[in-house]
Amino acid sequence: MSSTDSGSSMRQSLDEDTLGAYREFSEYARGELDVSHEYVHPIAGLIDDEEVRDLLMFMAEIYDHTRHEDLPRRFWETTFARHAIKKYVTHSSTEAVMRGDVHRLGALVGIPSYKSDISGLNAINQLVDWLVHSEQCKLIYMAALMGRGKTDLAVTFLQLIEDHYRRVRRSVGSEIEVPVPEFAANFAVDPDPDDVEVREINTWPDLNEWAESGSSDLVRWFIFDEASTELTAQSGANAQDVAETMGPFVKKMRKQGINMIVIGHDKGDVHPAIRSMADFVDKTGLKTASFYAGIKKREPTGHIMDVSGIPPTSWDFDTDDMATWSWGDEDEVESFDPDEVDNKIEEEIREFRDQRIASLYHQTDLTYADLQNAFDIGSGTVKTALDKYGDRFTASSRAAEGATAD
């Protein structure tokens, strides 16, 4: 290859890399990338007029959606903002076309997809089966580094569950009564279609009130984001709240049709009362995740499955919205003996654990040894759990293996 060809190829590669950076920045500014989005407004790079930019950003920063119940949550979603952006971006893009400014046009377009991607279909089927059919009541602990898409995956779970039950209702018509799932989270979620609601619940009294209104005949899911702060055992006050409320609440979940997703960061940042009862989901990448029966000493145990090609949710949630939580009246928190509080929930934990052992044994490929390791128990405890709750599940071919293990 001549030096001329080499230089031309290098310039072309450099241009493609530069254009790619513009495209990716456009996705970041609009909050479409699965990373923390807090440093720029979504109009970054789109409007030439500095005065217009300054005015729109000022309005966005003083905007308060609580002033009226019909206001959108974000200024950029208001009719005024949409019209203003469309007008001035049209001017900018027209000038970019006339100048042949491909970098500006790349920033306007972002990162397009020109082909249908069905790589996630198998992952979706696996997830739906695990979410809907594996247990009567699921408690899921999900953890990973920031930017791995934990919240997006949790919202995807809700979307898949809603779609599953909608399809079932459409198939059976009015002949069979099919539940309509109820959803809630401690951050704002805007579902699609419009007839689905995700209630925003930010306090323990409100969560408890919502729970009390249900029954075991219902399908209900709650996402608890930023649990590393509020469901931790590191703070004495929080540890007491978690042990005295969330522990018994897990037992109540089964009676009131509630499933819960708890989102943390480092595989050990939530209270043991939660970790010891939960399935564990390790978000290994933006489109991949590994599922386990539990987590012990900060390490996942009892591998169930791996999924890849997970598509992002099409439901909207504000990536800038930091999930909040309040336990109620902070003045009522008193000193306590951790051992005494843990003893109060020991029975609830044991019952929930034994039911999970039975469901996992009959509905996955986990062996006696896998379950012993995952739950840090002996073979006798596994047998006791299966004897007590095994008849709730279809044993099929697992009966022979159980007899041999005994």
Secondary structure as the mmCIF struct_conf table of DSSP 4:
data_model
#
loop_
_struct_conf.conf_type_id
_struct_conf.id
_struct_conf.beg_label_comp_id
_struct_conf.beg_label_asym_id
_struct_conf.beg_label_seq_id
_struct_conf.end_label_comp_id
_struct_conf.end_label_asym_id
_struct_conf.end_label_seq_id
HELX_RH_AL_P HELX_RH_AL_P1 SER A 3 ALA A 29
TURN_TY1_P TURN_TY1_P1 ARG A 30 GLY A 31
BEND BEND1 LEU A 33 VAL A 35
BEND BEND2 TYR A 39 VAL A 40
TURN_TY1_P TURN_TY1_P2 PRO A 42 LEU A 46
HELX_RH_AL_P HELX_RH_AL_P2 GLU A 50 ILE A 62
HELX_RH_3T_P HELX_RH_3T_P1 HIS A 65 ARG A 67
BEND BEND3 HIS A 68 HIS A 68
TURN_TY1_P TURN_TY1_P3 GLU A 69 ASP A 70
BEND BEND4 LEU A 71 LEU A 71
BEND BEND5 ARG A 73 ARG A 74
HELX_RH_3T_P HELX_RH_3T_P2 PHE A 75 GLU A 77
BEND BEND6 THR A 78 THR A 78
HELX_RH_AL_P HELX_RH_AL_P3 THR A 79 ARG A 99
TURN_TY1_P TURN_TY1_P4 GLY A 100 GLY A 100
HELX_RH_AL_P HELX_RH_AL_P4 VAL A 102 VAL A 109
BEND BEND7 ILE A 111 ILE A 111
BEND BEND8 LYS A 115 LYS A 115
TURN_TY1_P TURN_TY1_P5 SER A 119 GLY A 120
HELX_RH_AL_P HELX_RH_AL_P5 LEU A 121 HIS A 133
BEND BEND9 SER A 134 SER A 134
BEND BEND10 GLN A 136 CYS A 137
STRN STRN1 LEU A 139 ALA A 143
TURN_TY1_P TURN_TY1_P6 MET A 146 GLY A 147
BEND BEND11 ARG A 148 ARG A 148
HELX_RH_AL_P HELX_RH_AL_P6 LYS A 150 VAL A 172
TURN_TY1_P TURN_TY1_P7 GLY A 173 SER A 174
BEND BEND12 GLU A 175 ILE A 176
STRN STRN2 GLU A 182 ALA A 185
BEND BEND13 ASN A 186 PHE A 187
STRN STRN3 VAL A 189 ASP A 190
BEND BEND14 ASP A 192 PRO A 193
TURN_TY1_P TURN_TY1_P8 ASP A 194 ASP A 195
STRN STRN4 VAL A 198 GLU A 200
STRN STRN5 THR A 203 THR A 203
HELX_RH_AL_P HELX_RH_AL_P7 TRP A 204 GLU A 212
TURN_TY1_P TURN_TY1_P9 SER A 213 SER A 213
TURN_TY1_P TURN_TY1_P10 SER A 216 ASP A 217
BEND BEND15 LEU A 218 LEU A 218
STRN STRN6 ARG A 220 PHE A 224
BEND BEND16 GLU A 226 GLU A 226
HELX_RH_AL_P HELX_RH_AL_P8 ALA A 227 GLU A 230
BEND BEND17 LEU A 231 LEU A 231
BEND BEND18 ALA A 233 SER A 235
HELX_RH_AL_P HELX_RH_AL_P9 GLY A 236 ASP A 241
HELX_RH_PI_P HELX_RH_PI_P1 VAL A 242 MET A 246
HELX_RH_AL_P HELX_RH_AL_P10 GLY A 247 LYS A 255
TURN_TY1_P TURN_TY1_P11 GLN A 256 GLY A 257
STRN STRN7 ILE A 258 GLY A 264
BEND BEND19 HIS A 265 GLY A 268
BEND BEND20 VAL A 270 VAL A 270
HELX_RH_AL_P HELX_RH_AL_P11 PRO A 272 ARG A 275
TURN_TY1_P TURN_TY1_P12 SER A 276 MET A 277
BEND BEND21 ALA A 278 ALA A 278
STRN STRN8 ASP A 279 ASP A 282
BEND BEND22 GLY A 285 LYS A 287
STRN STRN9 ALA A 289 LYS A 296
TURN_TY1_P TURN_TY1_P13 LYS A 297 ARG A 298
STRN STRN10 GLU A 299 VAL A 307
HELX_LH_PP_P HELX_LH_PP_P1 ILE A 310 THR A 313
BEND BEND23 SER A 314 TRP A 315
STRN STRN11 ASP A 316 PHE A 317
TURN_TY1_P TURN_TY1_P14 THR A 319 ASP A 320
STRN STRN12 SER A 326 SER A 326
BEND BEND24 GLY A 328 GLY A 328
HELX_RH_3T_P HELX_RH_3T_P3 GLU A 330 GLU A 332
HELX_RH_AL_P HELX_RH_AL_P12 PRO A 338 GLN A 363
BEND BEND25 THR A 364 ASP A 365
HELX_RH_AL_P HELX_RH_AL_P13 TYR A 368 PHE A 375
TURN_TY1_P TURN_TY1_P15 ASP A 376 ASP A 376
HELX_RH_AL_P HELX_RH_AL_P14 SER A 379 TYR A 389
HELX_RH_3T_P HELX_RH_3T_P4 GLY A 390 ARG A 392
BEND BEND26 PHE A 393 PHE A 393
TURN_TY1_P TURN_TY1_P16 SER A 396 SER A 397
HELX_RH_AL_P HELX_RH_AL_P15 ARG A 398 ALA A 405
#
